[in-house]
Amino acid sequence: MPVTGLTRFRTVLERTLEAWLVFLIVAMTTVVVLAAIWRKAGASFVWYDEVGSIMLAWITYYGAALAALKRGHIGFDGILLAMPYRWRIGAAAIAEIVVFAFFIVLAWTGWQVLQVLQGMRLISLPWVPIQITQSVIPIGAILFIICEVLSLPEYWHRLREKISADEAEIAEHLEAQETLRP
């Protein structure tokens, strides 16, 4: 596959999302472990529940975008690939339109929520604006749309060639193994 600007952008976005998610998971793990230790010692962080749930939401939204980029969400390849070509393409197009419509509405609604939350702050950490914590909704939705668009060419190719996601993953793994051999 030739390396294009779009391919490079996709790779950079994938690595950035992976690094951000690793950071969030390590940070959340650290917070949970420290909170458990402090609670066992007879004290607890007043901000733990609020911050922990926010971090989990961030991991969920950014992880969903990464999964969209890798086409790693639950799908029904077997049903789709069993359809005749025209039905397969039509069903996939309708599904993509529904997904895009949902995330456009989510991004718009998330933006509206941010406007309503203007000036509000976290209860346990009053120096943190709620807009920052809830910004994940529109940002995550827009990232999901971008990732879905970037993964579309490969997805349409697989649909045309009647290749399941599992077969594509196996082929990618084998190709990676071949490049590692001397």
Protein Blocks (a to p, Z undefined) as FASTA:
>chain_A
ZZdfklmmmmmmmmmmmmmmmmmmmmmmmmmmmmmmmmmnopacfklmmmmmmmmmmmmm
mmmmmmmmnopaccdfklmmmpcfklmmmmmmmmmmmmmmmmmmmmmmmmmmmmmmgoia
cfklmmbcfklmmmmmmmmmmmmmmmmmmmmmmmmmmmmnopafklmmmmmmmmmmmmmp
ZZ
